[in-house]
């Protein structure tokens, strides 16, 4: 699972914890909206642009229209 800030050139990898949550250790604050990229066996590396909105809250859930 990777995330990318709006306007950034590269994705940043998230780390999966033993509790099956994803974290990012960063000294800089992330600014939304964020695009999300993940590995899927059947479809390579799908990207959901602006999946996490500007003003997001840590620990919140955000739905997308992408279905696997």
mmCIF file of the N, C-alpha and C atoms, coordinates in Angstrom:
data_MODEL
# 
_entry.id   MODEL 
# 
loop_
_atom_site.group_PDB 
_atom_site.id 
_atom_site.type_symbol 
_atom_site.label_atom_id 
_atom_site.label_alt_id 
_atom_site.label_comp_id 
_atom_site.label_asym_id 
_atom_site.label_entity_id 
_atom_site.label_seq_id 
_atom_site.pdbx_PDB_ins_code 
_atom_site.Cartn_x 
_atom_site.Cartn_y 
_atom_site.Cartn_z 
_atom_site.occupancy 
_atom_site.B_iso_or_equiv 
_atom_site.pdbx_formal_charge 
_atom_site.auth_seq_id 
_atom_site.auth_comp_id 
_atom_site.auth_asym_id 
_atom_site.auth_atom_id 
_atom_site.pdbx_PDB_model_num 
ATOM 1   N N  . UNK A 1 1  ? 0.858   -1.156  0.000   1.00 0.00 ? 1  UNK A N  1 
ATOM 2   C CA . UNK A 1 1  ? 0.000   0.000   0.000   1.00 0.00 ? 1  UNK A CA 1 
ATOM 3   C C  . UNK A 1 1  ? 0.905   1.220   0.000   1.00 0.00 ? 1  UNK A C  1 
ATOM 4   N N  . UNK A 1 2  ? 0.602   2.157   -0.885  1.00 0.00 ? 2  UNK A N  1 
ATOM 5   C CA . UNK A 1 2  ? 1.369   3.391   -1.013  1.00 0.00 ? 2  UNK A CA 1 
ATOM 6   C C  . UNK A 1 2  ? 0.409   4.574   -1.070  1.00 0.00 ? 2  UNK A C  1 
ATOM 7   N N  . UNK A 1 3  ? 0.886   5.747   -0.673  1.00 0.00 ? 3  UNK A N  1 
ATOM 8   C CA . UNK A 1 3  ? 0.096   6.977   -0.785  1.00 0.00 ? 3  UNK A CA 1 
ATOM 9   C C  . UNK A 1 3  ? 0.920   8.046   -1.488  1.00 0.00 ? 3  UNK A C  1 
ATOM 10  N N  . UNK A 1 4  ? 0.206   9.000   -2.099  1.00 0.00 ? 4  UNK A N  1 
ATOM 11  C CA . UNK A 1 4  ? 0.864   10.118  -2.773  1.00 0.00 ? 4  UNK A CA 1 
ATOM 12  C C  . UNK A 1 4  ? 0.047   11.376  -2.538  1.00 0.00 ? 4  UNK A C  1 
ATOM 13  N N  . UNK A 1 5  ? 0.725   12.432  -2.111  1.00 0.00 ? 5  UNK A N  1 
ATOM 14  C CA . UNK A 1 5  ? 0.059   13.719  -1.932  1.00 0.00 ? 5  UNK A CA 1 
ATOM 15  C C  . UNK A 1 5  ? -0.243  14.335  -3.292  1.00 0.00 ? 5  UNK A C  1 
ATOM 16  N N  . UNK A 1 6  ? -1.304  15.122  -3.361  1.00 0.00 ? 6  UNK A N  1 
ATOM 17  C CA . UNK A 1 6  ? -1.679  15.817  -4.594  1.00 0.00 ? 6  UNK A CA 1 
ATOM 18  C C  . UNK A 1 6  ? -0.495  16.648  -5.081  1.00 0.00 ? 6  UNK A C  1 
ATOM 19  N N  . UNK A 1 7  ? -0.122  16.478  -6.339  1.00 0.00 ? 7  UNK A N  1 
ATOM 20  C CA . UNK A 1 7  ? 0.976   17.232  -6.928  1.00 0.00 ? 7  UNK A CA 1 
ATOM 21  C C  . UNK A 1 7  ? 2.346   16.600  -6.756  1.00 0.00 ? 7  UNK A C  1 
ATOM 22  N N  . UNK A 1 8  ? 2.462   15.555  -5.923  1.00 0.00 ? 8  UNK A N  1 
ATOM 23  C CA . UNK A 1 8  ? 3.750   14.885  -5.725  1.00 0.00 ? 8  UNK A CA 1 
ATOM 24  C C  . UNK A 1 8  ? 4.066   14.001  -6.931  1.00 0.00 ? 8  UNK A C  1 
ATOM 25  N N  . UNK A 1 9  ? 5.338   13.726  -7.133  1.00 0.00 ? 9  UNK A N  1 
ATOM 26  C CA . UNK A 1 9  ? 5.757   12.877  -8.248  1.00 0.00 ? 9  UNK A CA 1 
ATOM 27  C C  . UNK A 1 9  ? 5.785   11.398  -7.891  1.00 0.00 ? 9  UNK A C  1 
ATOM 28  N N  . UNK A 1 10 ? 6.029   11.082  -6.624  1.00 0.00 ? 10 UNK A N  1 
ATOM 29  C CA . UNK A 1 10 ? 6.236   9.696   -6.228  1.00 0.00 ? 10 UNK A CA 1 
ATOM 30  C C  . UNK A 1 10 ? 5.299   9.269   -5.104  1.00 0.00 ? 10 UNK A C  1 
ATOM 31  N N  . UNK A 1 11 ? 5.030   7.969   -5.069  1.00 0.00 ? 11 UNK A N  1 
ATOM 32  C CA . UNK A 1 11 ? 4.274   7.370   -3.974  1.00 0.00 ? 11 UNK A CA 1 
ATOM 33  C C  . UNK A 1 11 ? 5.223   7.059   -2.822  1.00 0.00 ? 11 UNK A C  1 
ATOM 34  N N  . UNK A 1 12 ? 4.688   7.043   -1.595  1.00 0.00 ? 12 UNK A N  1 
ATOM 35  C CA . UNK A 1 12 ? 5.436   6.683   -0.394  1.00 0.00 ? 12 UNK A CA 1 
ATOM 36  C C  . UNK A 1 12 ? 4.842   5.402   0.169   1.00 0.00 ? 12 UNK A C  1 
ATOM 37  N N  . UNK A 1 13 ? 5.699   4.434   0.469   1.00 0.00 ? 13 UNK A N  1 
ATOM 38  C CA . UNK A 1 13 ? 5.240   3.135   0.953   1.00 0.00 ? 13 UNK A CA 1 
ATOM 39  C C  . UNK A 1 13 ? 4.781   3.206   2.404   1.00 0.00 ? 13 UNK A C  1 
ATOM 40  N N  . UNK A 1 14 ? 3.648   2.567   2.680   1.00 0.00 ? 14 UNK A N  1 
ATOM 41  C CA . UNK A 1 14 ? 3.158   2.417   4.048   1.00 0.00 ? 14 UNK A CA 1 
ATOM 42  C C  . UNK A 1 14 ? 3.627   1.072   4.585   1.00 0.00 ? 14 UNK A C  1 
ATOM 43  N N  . UNK A 1 15 ? 3.734   0.954   5.885   1.00 0.00 ? 15 UNK A N  1 
ATOM 44  C CA . UNK A 1 15 ? 4.132   -0.297  6.536   1.00 0.00 ? 15 UNK A CA 1 
ATOM 45  C C  . UNK A 1 15 ? 2.915   -0.931  7.189   1.00 0.00 ? 15 UNK A C  1 
ATOM 46  N N  . UNK A 1 16 ? 2.754   -2.252  6.995   1.00 0.00 ? 16 UNK A N  1 
ATOM 47  C CA . UNK A 1 16 ? 1.642   -2.967  7.618   1.00 0.00 ? 16 UNK A CA 1 
ATOM 48  C C  . UNK A 1 16 ? 2.072   -3.456  8.993   1.00 0.00 ? 16 UNK A C  1 
ATOM 49  N N  . UNK A 1 17 ? 1.233   -3.210  9.986   1.00 0.00 ? 17 UNK A N  1 
ATOM 50  C CA . UNK A 1 17 ? 1.536   -3.623  11.354  1.00 0.00 ? 17 UNK A CA 1 
ATOM 51  C C  . UNK A 1 17 ? 0.984   -5.026  11.605  1.00 0.00 ? 17 UNK A C  1 
ATOM 52  N N  . UNK A 1 18 ? 1.403   -5.661  12.698  1.00 0.00 ? 18 UNK A N  1 
ATOM 53  C CA . UNK A 1 18 ? 0.843   -6.964  13.054  1.00 0.00 ? 18 UNK A CA 1 
ATOM 54  C C  . UNK A 1 18 ? -0.677  -6.910  13.277  1.00 0.00 ? 18 UNK A C  1 
ATOM 55  N N  . UNK A 1 19 ? -1.209  -5.732  13.567  1.00 0.00 ? 19 UNK A N  1 
ATOM 56  C CA . UNK A 1 19 ? -2.653  -5.573  13.789  1.00 0.00 ? 19 UNK A CA 1 
ATOM 57  C C  . UNK A 1 19 ? -3.402  -5.301  12.480  1.00 0.00 ? 19 UNK A C  1 
ATOM 58  N N  . UNK A 1 20 ? -2.708  -5.478  11.332  1.00 0.00 ? 20 UNK A N  1 
ATOM 59  C CA . UNK A 1 20 ? -3.297  -5.264  10.004  1.00 0.00 ? 20 UNK A CA 1 
ATOM 60  C C  . UNK A 1 20 ? -3.757  -3.831  9.781   1.00 0.00 ? 20 UNK A C  1 
ATOM 61  N N  . UNK A 1 21 ? -3.008  -2.876  10.302  1.00 0.00 ? 21 UNK A N  1 
ATOM 62  C CA . UNK A 1 21 ? -3.236  -1.467  9.998   1.00 0.00 ? 21 UNK A CA 1 
ATOM 63  C C  . UNK A 1 21 ? -2.010  -0.956  9.253   1.00 0.00 ? 21 UNK A C  1 
ATOM 64  N N  . UNK A 1 22 ? -2.184  0.123   8.518   1.00 0.00 ? 22 UNK A N  1 
ATOM 65  C CA . UNK A 1 22 ? -1.101  0.682   7.712   1.00 0.00 ? 22 UNK A CA 1 
ATOM 66  C C  . UNK A 1 22 ? -0.629  1.981   8.337   1.00 0.00 ? 22 UNK A C  1 
ATOM 67  N N  . UNK A 1 23 ? 0.692   2.150   8.443   1.00 0.00 ? 23 UNK A N  1 
ATOM 68  C CA . UNK A 1 23 ? 1.244   3.355   9.052   1.00 0.00 ? 23 UNK A CA 1 
ATOM 69  C C  . UNK A 1 23 ? 2.330   3.951   8.164   1.00 0.00 ? 23 UNK A C  1 
ATOM 70  N N  . UNK A 1 24 ? 2.561   5.227   8.378   1.00 0.00 ? 24 UNK A N  1 
ATOM 71  C CA . UNK A 1 24 ? 3.610   5.951   7.673   1.00 0.00 ? 24 UNK A CA 1 
ATOM 72  C C  . UNK A 1 24 ? 4.359   6.776   8.699   1.00 0.00 ? 24 UNK A C  1 
ATOM 73  N N  . UNK A 1 25 ? 5.649   6.554   8.793   1.00 0.00 ? 25 UNK A N  1 
ATOM 74  C CA . UNK A 1 25 ? 6.468   7.358   9.691   1.00 0.00 ? 25 UNK A CA 1 
ATOM 75  C C  . UNK A 1 25 ? 7.052   8.501   8.871   1.00 0.00 ? 25 UNK A C  1 
ATOM 76  N N  . UNK A 1 26 ? 6.646   9.712   9.203   1.00 0.00 ? 26 UNK A N  1 
ATOM 77  C CA . UNK A 1 26 ? 7.092   10.880  8.458   1.00 0.00 ? 26 UNK A CA 1 
ATOM 78  C C  . UNK A 1 26 ? 7.285   12.041  9.414   1.00 0.00 ? 26 UNK A C  1 
ATOM 79  N N  . UNK A 1 27 ? 8.331   12.804  9.183   1.00 0.00 ? 27 UNK A N  1 
ATOM 80  C CA . UNK A 1 27 ? 8.555   14.000  9.991   1.00 0.00 ? 27 UNK A CA 1 
ATOM 81  C C  . UNK A 1 27 ? 7.664   15.146  9.521   1.00 0.00 ? 27 UNK A C  1 
ATOM 82  N N  . UNK A 1 28 ? 7.257   15.088  8.256   1.00 0.00 ? 28 UNK A N  1 
ATOM 83  C CA . UNK A 1 28 ? 6.405   16.137  7.693   1.00 0.00 ? 28 UNK A CA 1 
ATOM 84  C C  . UNK A 1 28 ? 4.939   15.717  7.752   1.00 0.00 ? 28 UNK A C  1 
ATOM 85  N N  . UNK A 1 29 ? 4.071   16.677  7.960   1.00 0.00 ? 29 UNK A N  1 
ATOM 86  C CA . UNK A 1 29 ? 2.637   16.415  7.980   1.00 0.00 ? 29 UNK A CA 1 
ATOM 87  C C  . UNK A 1 29 ? 2.151   16.144  6.560   1.00 0.00 ? 29 UNK A C  1 
ATOM 88  N N  . UNK A 1 30 ? 1.321   15.121  6.393   1.00 0.00 ? 30 UNK A N  1 
ATOM 89  C CA . UNK A 1 30 ? 0.739   14.829  5.087   1.00 0.00 ? 30 UNK A CA 1 
ATOM 90  C C  . UNK A 1 30 ? -0.392  15.801  4.804   1.00 0.00 ? 30 UNK A C  1 
ATOM 91  N N  . UNK A 1 31 ? -0.469  16.239  3.563   1.00 0.00 ? 31 UNK A N  1 
ATOM 92  C CA . UNK A 1 31 ? -1.532  17.143  3.147   1.00 0.00 ? 31 UNK A CA 1 
ATOM 93  C C  . UNK A 1 31 ? -2.384  16.448  2.096   1.00 0.00 ? 31 UNK A C  1 
ATOM 94  N N  . UNK A 1 32 ? -3.682  16.368  2.345   1.00 0.00 ? 32 UNK A N  1 
ATOM 95  C CA . UNK A 1 32 ? -4.590  15.741  1.393   1.00 0.00 ? 32 UNK A CA 1 
ATOM 96  C C  . UNK A 1 32 ? -4.957  16.709  0.291   1.00 0.00 ? 32 UNK A C  1 
ATOM 97  N N  . UNK A 1 33 ? -5.605  16.227  -0.734  1.00 0.00 ? 33 UNK A N  1 
ATOM 98  C CA . UNK A 1 33 ? -6.059  14.853  -0.883  1.00 0.00 ? 33 UNK A CA 1 
ATOM 99  C C  . UNK A 1 33 ? -4.899  13.908  -1.207  1.00 0.00 ? 33 UNK A C  1 
ATOM 100 N N  . UNK A 1 34 ? -5.089  12.641  -0.821  1.00 0.00 ? 34 UNK A N  1 
ATOM 101 C CA . UNK A 1 34 ? -4.076  11.616  -1.049  1.00 0.00 ? 34 UNK A CA 1 
ATOM 102 C C  . UNK A 1 34 ? -4.604  10.569  -2.021  1.00 0.00 ? 34 UNK A C  1 
ATOM 103 N N  . UNK A 1 35 ? -3.746  10.155  -2.932  1.00 0.00 ? 35 UNK A N  1 
ATOM 104 C CA . UNK A 1 35 ? -4.058  9.033   -3.809  1.00 0.00 ? 35 UNK A CA 1 
ATOM 105 C C  . UNK A 1 35 ? -3.483  7.781   -3.171  1.00 0.00 ? 35 UNK A C  1 
ATOM 106 N N  . UNK A 1 36 ? -4.130  6.639   -3.412  1.00 0.00 ? 36 UNK A N  1 
ATOM 107 C CA . UNK A 1 36 ? -3.725  5.371   -2.814  1.00 0.00 ? 36 UNK A CA 1 
ATOM 108 C C  . UNK A 1 36 ? -3.427  4.376   -3.930  1.00 0.00 ? 36 UNK A C  1 
ATOM 109 N N  . UNK A 1 37 ? -2.327  3.637   -3.782  1.00 0.00 ? 37 UNK A N  1 
ATOM 110 C CA . UNK A 1 37 ? -1.955  2.585   -4.735  1.00 0.00 ? 37 UNK A CA 1 
ATOM 111 C C  . UNK A 1 37 ? -1.726  1.309   -3.933  1.00 0.00 ? 37 UNK A C  1 
ATOM 112 N N  . UNK A 1 38 ? -2.199  0.181   -4.463  1.00 0.00 ? 38 UNK A N  1 
ATOM 113 C CA . UNK A 1 38 ? -2.031  -1.084  -3.756  1.00 0.00 ? 38 UNK A CA 1 
ATOM 114 C C  . UNK A 1 38 ? -1.864  -2.217  -4.749  1.00 0.00 ? 38 UNK A C  1 
ATOM 115 N N  . UNK A 1 39 ? -1.302  -3.328  -4.274  1.00 0.00 ? 39 UNK A N  1 
ATOM 116 C CA . UNK A 1 39 ? -1.094  -4.502  -5.119  1.00 0.00 ? 39 UNK A CA 1 
ATOM 117 C C  . UNK A 1 39 ? -2.344  -5.369  -5.095  1.00 0.00 ? 39 UNK A C  1 
ATOM 118 N N  . UNK A 1 40 ? -2.771  -5.804  -6.276  1.00 0.00 ? 40 UNK A N  1 
ATOM 119 C CA . UNK A 1 40 ? -3.917  -6.704  -6.397  1.00 0.00 ? 40 UNK A CA 1 
ATOM 120 C C  . UNK A 1 40 ? -3.537  -7.802  -7.385  1.00 0.00 ? 40 UNK A C  1 
ATOM 121 N N  . UNK A 1 41 ? -3.697  -9.054  -6.987  1.00 0.00 ? 41 UNK A N  1 
ATOM 122 C CA . UNK A 1 41 ? -3.296  -10.174 -7.837  1.00 0.00 ? 41 UNK A CA 1 
ATOM 123 C C  . UNK A 1 41 ? -3.887  -10.092 -9.238  1.00 0.00 ? 41 UNK A C  1 
ATOM 124 N N  . UNK A 1 42 ? -5.156  -9.743  -9.328  1.00 0.00 ? 42 UNK A N  1 
ATOM 125 C CA . UNK A 1 42 ? -5.843  -9.789  -10.615 1.00 0.00 ? 42 UNK A CA 1 
ATOM 126 C C  . UNK A 1 42 ? -5.656  -8.545  -11.474 1.00 0.00 ? 42 UNK A C  1 
ATOM 127 N N  . UNK A 1 43 ? -5.187  -7.442  -10.876 1.00 0.00 ? 43 UNK A N  1 
ATOM 128 C CA . UNK A 1 43 ? -5.158  -6.206  -11.670 1.00 0.00 ? 43 UNK A CA 1 
ATOM 129 C C  . UNK A 1 43 ? -3.919  -5.343  -11.459 1.00 0.00 ? 43 UNK A C  1 
ATOM 130 N N  . UNK A 1 44 ? -2.802  -5.928  -11.072 1.00 0.00 ? 44 UNK A N  1 
ATOM 131 C CA . UNK A 1 44 ? -1.564  -5.158  -10.957 1.00 0.00 ? 44 UNK A CA 1 
ATOM 132 C C  . UNK A 1 44 ? -1.556  -4.210  -9.776  1.00 0.00 ? 44 UNK A C  1 
ATOM 133 N N  . UNK A 1 45 ? -1.395  -2.919  -10.057 1.00 0.00 ? 45 UNK A N  1 
ATOM 134 C CA . UNK A 1 45 ? -1.310  -1.896  -9.011  1.00 0.00 ? 45 UNK A CA 1 
ATOM 135 C C  . UNK A 1 45 ? -2.347  -0.798  -9.263  1.00 0.00 ? 45 UNK A C  1 
ATOM 136 N N  . UNK A 1 46 ? -3.603  -1.035  -8.879  1.00 0.00 ? 46 UNK A N  1 
ATOM 137 C CA . UNK A 1 46 ? -4.626  -0.002  -9.073  1.00 0.00 ? 46 UNK A CA 1 
ATOM 138 C C  . UNK A 1 46 ? -4.315  1.248   -8.249  1.00 0.00 ? 46 UNK A C  1 
ATOM 139 N N  . UNK A 1 47 ? -4.687  2.395   -8.798  1.00 0.00 ? 47 UNK A N  1 
ATOM 140 C CA . UNK A 1 47 ? -4.526  3.679   -8.108  1.00 0.00 ? 47 UNK A CA 1 
ATOM 141 C C  . UNK A 1 47 ? -5.905  4.309   -7.961  1.00 0.00 ? 47 UNK A C  1 
ATOM 142 N N  . UNK A 1 48 ? -6.209  4.776   -6.763  1.00 0.00 ? 48 UNK A N  1 
ATOM 143 C CA . UNK A 1 48 ? -7.443  5.521   -6.517  1.00 0.00 ? 48 UNK A CA 1 
ATOM 144 C C  . UNK A 1 48 ? -7.021  6.957   -6.232  1.00 0.00 ? 48 UNK A C  1 
ATOM 145 N N  . UNK A 1 49 ? -7.248  7.835   -7.205  1.00 0.00 ? 49 UNK A N  1 
ATOM 146 C CA . UNK A 1 49 ? -6.875  9.240   -7.038  1.00 0.00 ? 49 UNK A CA 1 
ATOM 147 C C  . UNK A 1 49 ? -7.798  9.924   -6.035  1.00 0.00 ? 49 UNK A C  1 
ATOM 148 N N  . UNK A 1 50 ? -7.210  10.758  -5.192  1.00 0.00 ? 50 UNK A N  1 
ATOM 149 C CA . UNK A 1 50 ? -7.944  11.556  -4.204  1.00 0.00 ? 50 UNK A CA 1 
ATOM 150 C C  . UNK A 1 50 ? -8.854  10.698  -3.318  1.00 0.00 ? 50 UNK A C  1 
ATOM 151 N N  . UNK A 1 51 ? -8.378  9.510   -2.947  1.00 0.00 ? 51 UNK A N  1 
ATOM 152 C CA . UNK A 1 51 ? -9.169  8.592   -2.115  1.00 0.00 ? 51 UNK A CA 1 
ATOM 153 C C  . UNK A 1 51 ? -9.346  9.124   -0.695  1.00 0.00 ? 51 UNK A C  1 
ATOM 154 N N  . UNK A 1 52 ? -8.360  9.859   -0.221  1.00 0.00 ? 52 UNK A N  1 
ATOM 155 C CA . UNK A 1 52 ? -8.416  10.433  1.127   1.00 0.00 ? 52 UNK A CA 1 
ATOM 156 C C  . UNK A 1 52 ? -8.450  11.953  0.956   1.00 0.00 ? 52 UNK A C  1 
ATOM 157 N N  . UNK A 1 53 ? -9.513  12.608  1.409   1.00 0.00 ? 53 UNK A N  1 
ATOM 158 C CA . UNK A 1 53 ? -9.710  14.029  1.114   1.00 0.00 ? 53 UNK A CA 1 
ATOM 159 C C  . UNK A 1 53 ? -8.793  14.961  1.910   1.00 0.00 ? 53 UNK A C  1 
ATOM 160 N N  . UNK A 1 54 ? -8.702  16.194  1.433   1.00 0.00 ? 54 UNK A N  1 
ATOM 161 C CA . UNK A 1 54 ? -8.030  17.242  2.207   1.00 0.00 ? 54 UNK A CA 1 
ATOM 162 C C  . UNK A 1 54 ? -8.786  17.376  3.525   1.00 0.00 ? 54 UNK A C  1 
ATOM 163 N N  . UNK A 1 55 ? -8.081  17.644  4.592   1.00 0.00 ? 55 UNK A N  1 
ATOM 164 C CA . UNK A 1 55 ? -8.726  17.777  5.896   1.00 0.00 ? 55 UNK A CA 1 
ATOM 165 C C  . UNK A 1 55 ? -9.095  16.443  6.520   1.00 0.00 ? 55 UNK A C  1 
ATOM 166 N N  . UNK A 1 56 ? -8.450  15.361  6.058   1.00 0.00 ? 56 UNK A N  1 
ATOM 167 C CA . UNK A 1 56 ? -8.764  14.033  6.592   1.00 0.00 ? 56 UNK A CA 1 
ATOM 168 C C  . UNK A 1 56 ? -8.439  13.949  8.078   1.00 0.00 ? 56 UNK A C  1 
ATOM 169 N N  . UNK A 1 57 ? -9.092  13.028  8.745   1.00 0.00 ? 57 UNK A N  1 
ATOM 170 C CA . UNK A 1 57 ? -8.871  12.784  10.169  1.00 0.00 ? 57 UNK A CA 1 
ATOM 171 C C  . UNK A 1 57 ? -8.221  11.412  10.339  1.00 0.00 ? 57 UNK A C  1 
ATOM 172 N N  . UNK A 1 58 ? -7.138  11.348  11.078  1.00 0.00 ? 58 UNK A N  1 
ATOM 173 C CA . UNK A 1 58 ? -6.461  10.081  11.354  1.00 0.00 ? 58 UNK A CA 1 
ATOM 174 C C  . UNK A 1 58 ? -7.434  9.135   12.040  1.00 0.00 ? 58 UNK A C  1 
ATOM 175 N N  . UNK A 1 59 ? -7.455  7.885   11.596  1.00 0.00 ? 59 UNK A N  1 
ATOM 176 C CA . UNK A 1 59 ? -8.334  6.879   12.185  1.00 0.00 ? 59 UNK A CA 1 
ATOM 177 C C  . UNK A 1 59 ? -9.710  6.817   11.545  1.00 0.00 ? 59 UNK A C  1 
ATOM 178 N N  . UNK A 1 60 ? -9.965  7.663   10.551  1.00 0.00 ? 60 UNK A N  1 
ATOM 179 C CA . UNK A 1 60 ? -11.266 7.667   9.879   1.00 0.00 ? 60 UNK A CA 1 
ATOM 180 C C  . UNK A 1 60 ? -11.268 6.691   8.708   1.00 0.00 ? 60 UNK A C  1 
ATOM 181 N N  . UNK A 1 61 ? -12.457 6.296   8.279   1.00 0.00 ? 61 UNK A N  1 
ATOM 182 C CA . UNK A 1 61 ? -12.635 5.435   7.112   1.00 0.00 ? 61 UNK A CA 1 
ATOM 183 C C  . UNK A 1 61 ? -13.115 6.278   5.944   1.00 0.00 ? 61 UNK A C  1 
ATOM 184 N N  . UNK A 1 62 ? -12.610 5.962   4.746   1.00 0.00 ? 62 UNK A N  1 
ATOM 185 C CA . UNK A 1 62 ? -13.035 6.663   3.536   1.00 0.00 ? 62 UNK A CA 1 
ATOM 186 C C  . UNK A 1 62 ? -13.361 5.623   2.476   1.00 0.00 ? 62 UNK A C  1 
ATOM 187 N N  . UNK A 1 63 ? -14.524 5.741   1.874   1.00 0.00 ? 63 UNK A N  1 
ATOM 188 C CA . UNK A 1 63 ? -14.972 4.789   0.854   1.00 0.00 ? 63 UNK A CA 1 
ATOM 189 C C  . UNK A 1 63 ? -14.583 5.276   -0.533  1.00 0.00 ? 63 UNK A C  1 
ATOM 190 N N  . UNK A 1 64 ? -14.355 4.300   -1.439  1.00 0.00 ? 64 UNK A N  1 
ATOM 191 C CA . UNK A 1 64 ? -14.090 4.613   -2.839  1.00 0.00 ? 64 UNK A CA 1 
ATOM 192 C C  . UNK A 1 64 ? -15.059 3.808   -3.699  1.00 0.00 ? 64 UNK A C  1 
ATOM 193 N N  . UNK A 1 65 ? -15.091 4.119   -4.965  1.00 0.00 ? 65 UNK A N  1 
ATOM 194 C CA . UNK A 1 65 ? -15.951 3.378   -5.890  1.00 0.00 ? 65 UNK A CA 1 
ATOM 195 C C  . UNK A 1 65 ? -15.245 2.147   -6.448  1.00 0.00 ? 65 UNK A C  1 
ATOM 196 N N  . UNK A 1 66 ? -13.966 1.964   -6.151  1.00 0.00 ? 66 UNK A N  1 
ATOM 197 C CA . UNK A 1 66 ? -13.208 0.828   -6.668  1.00 0.00 ? 66 UNK A CA 1 
ATOM 198 C C  . UNK A 1 66 ? -13.610 -0.450  -5.956  1.00 0.00 ? 66 UNK A C  1 
ATOM 199 N N  . UNK A 1 67 ? -13.917 -1.482  -6.734  1.00 0.00 ? 67 UNK A N  1 
ATOM 200 C CA . UNK A 1 67 ? -14.243 -2.789  -6.173  1.00 0.00 ? 67 UNK A CA 1 
ATOM 201 C C  . UNK A 1 67 ? -13.331 -3.822  -6.801  1.00 0.00 ? 67 UNK A C  1 
ATOM 202 N N  . UNK A 1 68 ? -12.820 -4.725  -5.986  1.00 0.00 ? 68 UNK A N  1 
ATOM 203 C CA . UNK A 1 68 ? -11.942 -5.789  -6.490  1.00 0.00 ? 68 UNK A CA 1 
ATOM 204 C C  . UNK A 1 68 ? -12.606 -7.129  -6.350  1.00 0.00 ? 68 UNK A C  1 
# 
